[in-house]
């Protein structure tokens, strides 16, 4: 009986596990969390549009239909590729260490945000790559509005109402637009002293344009739509310092600019999961500057055809594919097919397009090579994300939430839970 261990319950790992279900193969999925998190909607959790349970699904529930698929809650801390062993620690029953034997191994560790050597910035500018991070960001945003309501000093109130989003990729663009809508369209009817419509949202990017991986025309459209919401777009302005209550930018050929802001949010570059480094070390390989390990065209680890690595933690023969959910999902399905068939076929990514929403009825994207903007792009974005959500219940809940928010400008998940 073939034994497969899948490390990581994200987009790639989950697709691999589901693709192996009901095939007579024993599958064990290992993850530090007991849930699958739909990360593309993290910013909606952070701005109160959705609650955490609407974008997360228990792994056991998702995989419940196949009795041969097991879930282990724990942290993978090492690989013994010669013995074909995965080492798991921090188990919930108090067990210090367990070794899982495999015939085939799938490693889908994903990635996390990189602070470019300034890890201390993380305490001042939390990230949006995890569910915990999204909840921390939500607490800080809502707490800032609460503080502004009580603050008597004008300068201090302005700092509480200033939000700096660092990184103008899809997540940063979406986050900035949502904060602006929150202040302009939702909260102003509920606060008595602070005018939330005076909230200042800055989207900061080190590169010359927002959405740098999109065609220039769409970048310009996105920036224009953001400005129509009241977002200040600052490109070619890398962040050089973040502290308690301030962010420092370095515009080209100018003096550093210090911005008083009580809330900063990190949505900039990413680096591979530490699992990539552990896997590379076990195989005697090197990682690149982003911590990714190189795999063969069929996604197998060089010298170890029984090991498949995929997602944001790998490059395919030196080529870094986009760090988006469709890539990991397609790689996960490819891994399952390879294990089922026993054949080694090259992975081919089919780019169906990219979409980024900016706010209500605002979005940009490329679908099948065709640029789309505004309301049509927004409708496409809604449909794609509903289709990709895991679980029928979550699809119904999110669709209902969005319909309610569209009709009444409501954000019902505005609970501060970390005071």
BELFENTA-V385856 format. One record per helix or strand of 3 or more residues. SS is the DSSP state (2 for helix, 1 for strand). FROM is the first residue (numbers start at 1). LEN is the number of residues. If there is no record, write none. Layout:
# BELFENTA-V385856
ss = [SS | SS]
from = [FROM | FROM]
len = [LEN | LEN]
This chain:
# BELFENTA-V385856
ss = [1 | 2 | 1 | 1 | 2 | 2 | 1 | 2 | 1 | 1 | 1 | 1 | 1 | 1 | 2 | 1 | 2 | 2 | 1 | 2 | 2 | 1 | 2 | 1 | 1 | 1 | 1 | 1 | 1 | 2 | 1 | 1 | 2 | 1 | 2 | 1 | 1 | 1 | 2 | 2]
from = [3 | 11 | 26 | 35 | 39 | 52 | 56 | 59 | 69 | 75 | 85 | 97 | 104 | 111 | 119 | 125 | 131 | 154 | 162 | 170 | 196 | 200 | 216 | 231 | 237 | 246 | 257 | 263 | 270 | 274 | 293 | 304 | 311 | 314 | 325 | 353 | 362 | 370 | 374 | 392]
len = [5 | 10 | 6 | 3 | 8 | 3 | 3 | 4 | 5 | 6 | 5 | 5 | 4 | 3 | 5 | 3 | 20 | 7 | 5 | 20 | 3 | 5 | 13 | 4 | 7 | 6 | 4 | 4 | 3 | 10 | 3 | 6 | 3 | 3 | 17 | 7 | 6 | 4 | 15 | 17]
